[in-house]
Amino acid sequence: MSICFDRRERIIRVTAYGYFSPEYSDRQFRELKAANEAMRARFGIARVLIDKCNSPPQSQATCERIEIGTRLAFQAGDRAALLVNNSLTKMQMRRVVDVSTHQLFLSEQAAIMWLKANDR
């Protein structure tokens, strides 16, 4: 998984690849939490595009860690757009993420538009 800041769009981009172990998921969410905190300190809100198109559905144990990780990494007012390319991943993510901060998309353009919807 890679995490980087997109200066042009002013969002954090996360790209997920392959299967995650629960331990790997924990490490990645610690890194994402730190990136979100830095973005909140600078812009007042964390906006994250998570591309899961190259990451298949995960094990139940990893999904449990994803659910915990998203609760710890995101706060009210943050926005996270999950880019998915299949129904199984979409259903799985819908069960583990907080719908008050996360939305699922098939199109990167639509995801970025949603992330930036409240820009002034």
VENPEHU-V482113 format. One record per residue. SS is DSSP state (2 for helix, 1 for strand, 0 for the rest). Layout:
# VENPEHU-V482113
ss
SS
SS
This chain:
# VENPEHU-V482113
ss
0
1
1
1
1
1
0
0
0
0
1
1
1
1
1
1
1
0
0
0
0
2
2
2
2
2
2
2
2
2
2
2
2
2
2
2
2
2
2
2
2
2
2
0
0
0
1
1
1
1
1
1
1
1
0
0
0
0
0
2
2
2
2
2
2
2
2
2
2
2
2
2
2
0
0
0
0
0
1
1
1
1
1
0
0
0
2
2
2
2
2
2
2
2
2
2
0
0
0
0
0
1
1
1
1
0
0
2
2
2
2
2
2
2
2
0
0
0
0
0
